[in-house]
Amino acid sequence: MKDEINKYLVFAGQNGLYAVLFKYIREIVSSRNIMRTDYLCPLVFGMANIKGEVVPILNLFAQTATELCPYQIVVHLDELVFSFQAQEVVDTLLLQHTYLKELRSNQTPYIYQYFYFRKHAVSVLDLERYLDYMDQVLDKSTY
């Protein structure tokens, strides 16, 4: 596990640089054919029509995101397909597991690791933890 090498996509989100395991990414598309869904819940920005498939756009970074970013990163996790917004796609990297550092305290339960890239901290998104977080929030909400 310590010598394991994974491929990550690094992208600019609403509040900094983020990375996600490349194995989950299905495609990256420009933001178009977006329908805002303010009435659903704060975790869902809207819905996108991507090649004839309706895909939810999730708010990963700010539950109150109001601006549409130029790109949608479409991911496939288990049987779920969803997307999240990106300002810019920065790079793809191969990283050894030992290069990742653990966050000591964090307000975001699905970001618990980071690494440095070009002198900038990059937060690693754990999509499985995000879906668990989303389930907990939705269980507590009245949406």
C-alpha positions in Angstrom: 0.0 0.0 0.0 2.8 2.5 0.9 4.5 2.0 -2.5 1.2 2.1 -4.4 1.1 4.7 -7.2 -2.1 6.3 -8.3 -3.0 8.7 -11.1 -4.8 11.9 -10.0 -6.5 14.7 -11.9 -5.6 18.1 -10.5 -8.1 20.9 -11.0 -8.9 24.4 -9.8 -12.1 24.5 -7.8 -13.9 27.4 -6.3 -11.5 27.7 -3.4 -8.2 26.3 -4.5 -6.6 23.3 -6.1 -8.1 19.8 -5.7 -7.2 16.3 -6.9 -9.4 13.2 -7.5 -8.4 9.7 -8.4 -8.3 9.4 -12.2 -9.9 6.0 -12.1 -13.3 7.6 -11.2 -13.3 10.1 -14.0 -15.5 9.3 -17.0 -15.1 12.5 -18.9 -14.6 16.3 -18.7 -17.1 18.4 -20.5 -17.7 22.1 -20.9 -20.6 23.5 -18.8 -23.6 23.7 -21.1 -27.1 22.4 -21.1 -27.3 23.1 -17.3 -30.5 23.4 -15.4 -30.3 25.0 -12.0 -32.2 23.2 -9.3 -32.3 25.6 -6.3 -35.4 23.8 -5.0 -33.6 20.4 -4.4 -31.0 20.9 -1.7 -27.8 22.9 -1.2 -25.6 19.9 -2.1 -26.9 19.8 -5.7 -26.0 22.8 -8.0 -28.2 21.6 -10.9 -28.6 19.0 -13.6 -26.6 18.6 -16.8 -27.6 16.9 -20.1 -24.4 15.1 -21.0 -24.8 13.1 -24.2 -28.5 12.5 -23.5 -28.0 11.5 -19.9 -29.2 13.7 -17.0 -26.4 13.9 -14.5 -26.6 15.8 -11.2 -24.0 18.5 -10.6 -22.9 18.3 -6.9 -21.6 21.2 -4.8 -18.3 19.7 -3.5 -16.8 22.8 -2.1 -19.5 25.3 -1.1 -23.0 24.4 -0.3 -24.1 27.8 -1.5 -22.3 27.9 -4.9 -24.1 30.1 -7.3 -21.8 30.6 -10.2 -21.4 28.1 -13.0 -17.8 27.1 -13.7 -16.5 26.4 -17.2 -16.0 22.6 -16.8 -17.9 19.7 -15.4 -15.9 16.7 -14.3 -18.1 13.6 -14.7 -17.3 10.7 -12.4 -18.5 7.2 -12.2 -18.5 5.6 -8.7 -20.1 2.2 -8.2 -23.4 2.6 -10.0 -23.6 6.4 -9.6 -22.8 9.0 -12.2 -22.5 12.6 -11.1 -20.4 15.6 -11.9 -18.8 18.5 -10.1 -17.6 21.9 -11.3 -14.0 23.0 -12.1 -12.6 26.4 -13.0 -9.7 24.8 -14.8 -8.1 21.4 -15.4 -4.5 21.8 -14.3 -2.7 18.5 -14.8 -2.6 14.7 -14.3 -0.1 13.3 -11.9 1.2 9.9 -10.8 1.8 9.9 -7.1 3.1 7.4 -4.6 0.8 6.9 -1.6 3.7 8.1 0.7 3.7 11.5 -1.0 0.2 12.2 0.4 0.0 14.0 3.8 -2.8 13.6 6.3 -4.7 16.7 7.4 -4.6 17.2 11.2 -7.9 19.0 11.5 -10.4 19.6 8.9 -14.0 20.9 8.6 -14.6 18.9 5.4 -15.0 15.1 6.1 -14.2 14.1 2.5 -10.9 16.0 2.3 -8.4 14.4 4.6 -5.2 14.3 2.5 -3.2 16.8 0.6 0.1 17.2 -1.3 2.1 20.0 -2.8 2.2 20.7 -6.5 4.1 23.7 -7.9 4.4 25.1 -4.4 0.6 25.0 -3.9 -1.3 22.7 -1.5 -3.7 20.4 -3.3 -6.6 18.9 -1.4 -7.4 15.3 -2.3 -11.1 14.5 -2.6 -12.3 11.2 -1.4 -15.5 10.6 -3.4 -16.6 7.6 -1.4 -16.4 9.7 1.8 -18.3 12.5 0.0 -21.2 10.2 -0.9 -21.3 9.1 2.8 -21.3 12.7 3.8 -24.1 13.5 1.4 -26.2 10.6 2.7 -25.8 12.0 6.3 -26.7 15.5 5.3 -29.8 14.3 3.3 -30.9 12.1 6.2 -30.9 15.2 8.5 -32.5 17.6 6.0 -36.1 18.2 5.1 -35.5 18.3 1.3 
